[in-house]
Amino acid sequence: MLPARLLQVARQRGLDRLAITDHNTIAGALEAAAIDPEMVIVGEEIMTTQGELLGYFVQEEVPPGLSPLETIDRLRAQGAVISVSHPLDAMRGGAWREPDLRAILPLVDALEIKNARTWSSGPNQRASDMAQQAGLAGTAGSDAHAYREIGRAVTLLPEFSDAAGLRRALSQGRVQGEGSSPLVHLYSRYATLRKALGWRPPRPAR
């Protein structure tokens, strides 16, 4: 997705803030933040050796393939807020084994308890139960891979401006939204194929 179009759609959907968490890179988030720094939260979805982690207010890209503890340490060192994406969705890449996930719960700020791309409501409900048991805040994510998915699931929060403010706001957060059609996973397959073939979108004139 092109950053300028992404932001335009987000505004049209009534979003005040947009966390961009591409897989293992912050390049796209930085490009979008350069367009609208007040709206964009620079984030990253990072593949560790045991599952995926989400970082918000990321300042320095964290490489994939590190242990969860090393990844968390690197995110903490830069003050990032840490969550876990679709933590109990066994149908997704980057899914966690439950014992591994429980081991890191004291080290993260939140769990994603509503992911719009889960195949059923079961994984989200189990994540919500786990977050409550662990005393963790719950977040929502559209996990958008196409413009039509933007804003499908959102976290309603008090105003905040930085990572510390987000941590405080999460304690008062509420998630809402609905699941995307299972057909949206075709977008991901299509994007993966285009990337494998070396296709890149044309750059807009500046």
C-alpha positions as a printed NumPy array, in Angstrom:
array([[  0.   ,   0.   ,   0.   ],
       [  1.201,   3.52 ,  -0.777],
       [  1.674,   5.658,   2.364],
       [ -0.206,   8.718,   1.097],
       [ -3.212,   6.636,   0.023],
       [ -3.073,   4.659,   3.261],
       [ -3.346,   7.853,   5.304],
       [ -6.124,   9.2  ,   3.109],
       [ -8.214,   6.072,   3.625],
       [ -7.533,   6.079,   7.37 ],
       [ -8.781,   9.662,   7.652],
       [-11.873,   8.817,   5.602],
       [-12.6  ,   5.976,   8.053],
       [-12.42 ,   8.41 ,  10.977],
       [ -9.152,   7.201,  12.501],
       [ -7.217,   9.704,  14.624],
       [ -4.035,   7.644,  14.927],
       [ -2.658,   4.877,  12.743],
       [ -0.066,   2.356,  13.908],
       [  1.84 ,   0.988,  10.915],
       [  3.49 ,  -2.322,  11.807],
       [  4.919,  -3.893,   8.668],
       [  6.664,  -7.244,   8.923],
       [ 10.279,  -6.837,  10.07 ],
       [ 10.711,  -3.285,   8.788],
       [  9.849,   0.285,   9.742],
       [ 10.605,   1.761,   6.307],
       [  6.97 ,   2.188,   5.24 ],
       [  5.963,   3.541,   8.635],
       [  8.737,   6.138,   8.493],
       [  7.625,   7.2  ,   5.018],
       [  4.054,   7.635,   6.231],
       [  5.214,   9.471,   9.364],
       [  7.112,  11.92 ,   7.187],
       [  3.773,  12.807,   5.572],
       [  1.749,  13.06 ,   8.797],
       [  3.828,  12.675,  11.978],
       [  0.889,  13.515,  14.241],
       [ -1.203,  10.649,  12.906],
       [  1.315,   7.878,  12.374],
       [  2.752,   5.649,  15.083],
       [  5.893,   4.012,  13.742],
       [  5.737,   0.326,  14.567],
       [  7.027,  -3.06 ,  13.524],
       [  5.761,  -6.642,  13.594],
       [  8.85 ,  -8.67 ,  14.396],
       [  9.298, -12.404,  13.845],
       [ 11.226, -13.891,  16.744],
       [ 12.395, -17.48 ,  17.056],
       [  9.166, -18.347,  18.89 ],
       [  6.472, -16.039,  17.519],
       [  5.702, -12.48 ,  16.454],
       [  5.881,  -9.362,  18.61 ],
       [  4.508,  -5.885,  17.961],
       [  6.43 ,  -2.741,  18.773],
       [  4.882,   0.756,  18.828],
       [  6.846,   4.011,  18.808],
       [  9.807,   2.15 ,  17.363],
       [ 12.791,   4.383,  16.674],
       [ 15.266,   1.778,  15.428],
       [ 14.344,  -1.272,  13.353],
       [ 14.673,  -4.605,  15.154],
       [ 15.794,  -7.488,  12.926],
       [ 13.84 , -10.735,  12.734],
       [ 15.173, -14.063,  13.948],
       [ 16.208, -13.014,  17.451],
       [ 14.964, -14.697,  20.602],
       [ 11.886, -13.152,  22.208],
       [ 13.986, -11.891,  25.129],
       [ 16.538, -10.229,  22.849],
       [ 13.76 ,  -8.67 ,  20.776],
       [ 12.005,  -7.371,  23.904],
       [ 15.3  ,  -6.   ,  25.248],
       [ 15.915,  -4.084,  22.012],
       [ 12.404,  -2.656,  22.016],
       [ 12.623,  -1.699,  25.693],
       [ 15.983,   0.019,  25.116],
       [ 14.303,   2.445,  22.722],
       [ 11.213,   2.946,  24.871],
       [  8.806,   1.121,  22.564],
       [  5.452,  -0.24 ,  23.693],
       [  5.291,  -4.018,  23.218],
       [  2.295,  -6.172,  22.338],
       [  1.762,  -9.597,  20.787],
       [ -0.077,  -9.91 ,  17.494],
       [ -2.799, -12.576,  17.031],
       [ -1.131, -14.491,  19.893],
       [ -3.216, -17.671,  19.886],
       [ -4.219, -17.98 ,  16.221],
       [ -2.668, -21.306,  15.202],
       [ -3.704, -20.694,  11.584],
       [ -1.294, -17.782,  11.242],
       [  2.413, -17.594,  10.676],
       [  4.215, -16.413,  13.767],
       [  1.79 , -18.151,  16.125],
       [  3.056, -18.776,  19.647],
       [  3.097, -22.004,  21.593],
       [  1.097, -21.23 ,  24.708],
       [  3.893, -22.059,  27.211],
       [  6.302, -19.771,  25.325],
       [  3.727, -16.993,  25.245],
       [  2.942, -17.25 ,  28.949],
       [  6.655, -17.022,  29.717],
       [  6.915, -13.537,  28.19 ],
       [  3.66 , -12.08 ,  29.513],
       [  5.399, -10.287,  32.432],
       [  7.656,  -8.551,  29.881],
       [  5.077,  -7.061,  27.508],
       [  2.609,  -4.196,  27.791],
       [ -0.421,  -5.699,  26.062],
       [ -1.91 ,  -8.546,  24.067],
       [ -3.837,  -8.153,  20.841],
       [ -7.27 ,  -9.478,  21.78 ],
       [ -9.106,  -8.55 ,  18.582],
       [ -7.435,  -9.211,  15.263],
       [ -9.693,  -8.682,  12.265],
       [ -7.963, -11.388,  10.245],
       [ -8.46 , -14.356,  12.563],
       [-10.391, -17.156,  10.885],
       [-12.816, -17.405,  13.825],
       [-13.577, -15.622,  17.077],
       [-11.984, -18.371,  19.168],
       [ -8.352, -17.154,  19.118],
       [ -9.413, -13.602,  19.978],
       [-11.523, -14.782,  22.894],
       [ -8.702, -16.949,  24.249],
       [ -6.319, -14.003,  23.943],
       [ -8.801, -11.799,  25.795],
       [ -9.1  , -14.353,  28.598],
       [ -5.316, -14.618,  28.829],
       [ -4.888, -10.846,  28.964],
       [ -7.411, -10.576,  31.801],
       [ -5.731, -13.36 ,  33.743],
       [ -2.326, -11.72 ,  33.313],
       [ -3.569,  -8.215,  34.103],
       [ -2.538,  -6.957,  30.668],
       [ -4.208,  -4.374,  28.465],
       [ -5.897,  -5.585,  25.285],
       [ -5.434,  -4.073,  21.845],
       [ -7.165,  -4.433,  18.5  ],
       [ -5.663,  -4.544,  15.037],
       [ -7.083,  -4.527,  11.544],
       [ -3.912,  -6.311,  10.351],
       [ -4.684,  -4.593,   7.058],
       [ -2.918,  -5.811,   3.939],
       [ -5.256,  -3.907,   1.617],
       [ -6.995,  -0.514,   1.752],
       [-10.438,  -2.041,   2.264],
       [ -9.288,  -3.608,   5.555],
       [ -8.158,  -0.369,   7.207],
       [-10.113,   0.379,  10.383],
       [-11.858,  -2.99 ,  10.647],
       [-10.7  ,  -3.3  ,  14.267],
       [ -9.657,  -0.362,  16.441],
       [ -8.588,   0.47 ,  19.974],
       [-10.414,   3.42 ,  21.536],
       [ -8.007,   5.335,  23.774],
       [ -7.644,   8.639,  25.615],
       [ -5.326,  11.113,  23.935],
       [ -1.602,  10.373,  24.022],
       [  1.476,  11.662,  22.222],
       [  4.304,   9.249,  22.978],
       [  5.104,   5.732,  24.179],
       [  4.698,   6.574,  27.865],
       [  1.34 ,   8.168,  27.137],
       [  0.238,   5.128,  25.167],
       [  1.102,   2.825,  28.049],
       [ -1.052,   4.907,  30.375],
       [ -3.871,   5.135,  27.846],
       [ -3.95 ,   1.373,  27.277],
       [ -5.258,   0.832,  30.787],
       [ -8.403,   2.703,  29.719],
       [ -8.611,   1.268,  26.216],
       [-11.606,  -0.423,  24.629],
       [-11.494,  -2.565,  21.519],
       [-14.165,  -2.66 ,  18.881],
       [-14.658,  -3.787,  15.321],
       [-15.488,  -6.84 ,  13.304],
       [-13.655,  -9.527,  11.417],
       [-12.637,  -9.278,   7.812],
       [-13.809, -11.822,   5.271],
       [-11.528, -14.884,   5.036],
       [-11.027, -13.867,   1.417],
       [ -8.722, -11.052,   2.543],
       [ -5.982, -13.634,   2.975],
       [ -5.827, -13.762,  -0.808],
       [ -4.422, -10.213,  -0.713],
       [ -1.522, -11.469,   1.36 ],
       [ -0.82 , -14.34 ,  -1.013],
       [ -0.979, -11.97 ,  -3.972],
       [  1.385,  -9.508,  -2.3  ],
       [  3.822, -12.31 ,  -1.452],
       [  3.79 , -13.486,  -5.058],
       [  4.411,  -9.969,  -6.388],
       [  7.311,  -9.541,  -3.978],
       [  8.807, -12.882,  -5.022],
       [  8.602, -11.789,  -8.65 ],
       [ 10.34 ,  -8.519,  -7.84 ],
       [  7.361,  -6.234,  -8.579],
       [  7.461,  -2.787,  -6.994],
       [  4.719,  -0.141,  -7.161],
       [  5.507,   3.024,  -9.118],
       [  6.649,   5.888,  -6.923],
       [  4.393,   8.941,  -6.905],
       [  5.804,  12.212,  -8.209],
       [  6.909,  14.602,  -5.465]])
